[in-house]
């Protein structure tokens, strides 16, 4: 009787372990698929996004166009009039 009971418990433990393995693998596969879809969507959105444009200003006090240079040197924005 003890031998049959230990065999049944061993088989039940193996079945539960395999079920846990399949469940974990399916969750990992689903998360990998979601991460891939988000990465592809981000790449497509970045490719279709607007590109930065240079800033230009007009000198209102003289009536003629004058280009104002604006750039960022890493410590702050510099505006060259």
Secondary structure, 3 states (H helix, E strand, C coil): CHHHHHHHHHHHHHHHHHHHHHHHHHHHHHHHHHHHHHHHHHHHHHHHCCCCCCCCCECCCCCCECCCEEEECCCCEEEEC
